[in-house]
């Protein structure tokens, strides 16, 4: 599987390292806010074998406060510029704001990751103009309230239906289908049962015939299952990444790059000997 604009192909699973430059993200909030701290963390993830880094300046954890455009720009643009100047690794911008999508690609980002699936006014046009690949993620509701009482008729069918509609809207707005990736959005307006059904039935997303990106790393569904706080969720996170890859995920979005890369090496050796 090949996505134009991505420097790596998706014939094997790829690892996206998470780099939050927010003061309030749920697991590493505040630790990488300064430019130097962000670069140090990026350097580490590059050395550990990440294929792409995902830079976010607005926390989307349940209950998180919204961030102004100026603030989000000030957080992420200097980091993207420095990463682009320093490393070969591609960078993805995690934002829902069209102005930032444009500015981030101008600063060197080569992918857009939008938890709102380009639903903000002007987002499809911004993505179309940049010409970079886009990950469309499903969310029910908005971060402030999404965990209150999420409801679905059939969580998998509903989300496949939603993503199919967003794909059609993107194509109609000039974003080529071949540049799209999809993501069911674990934890975004989902109960534990919804999240488990999504992982169990992840293969059904192959109906959309688009590369699947999945983020479960350190999420609260793993805390609910194991009873562990966020800093002790590495084993469950790696297991979840492997289970997602087994069921067709092509990019896993993770905090713990080294451990995930090891797991992917094992998966590749078993599934594609010689690859
Ligand atoms: C996701 C994301 C995810 C995509 C976040 C966290 C919460 N983008 N951004 N998929 N999660 N595509 O890092 O746990 O699951 S923010």
Boltz pocket constraint, residues with backbone or C-beta under 6 A from the ligand:
constraints:
  - pocket:
      binder: B
      contacts: [[A, 18], [A, 60], [A, 61], [A, 94], [A, 113], [A, 114], [A, 115], [A, 135], [A, 137], [A, 183], [A, 185], [A, 186], [A, 213], [A, 214], [A, 215], [A, 216], [A, 217], [A, 219], [A, 253]]
      max_distance: 6.0
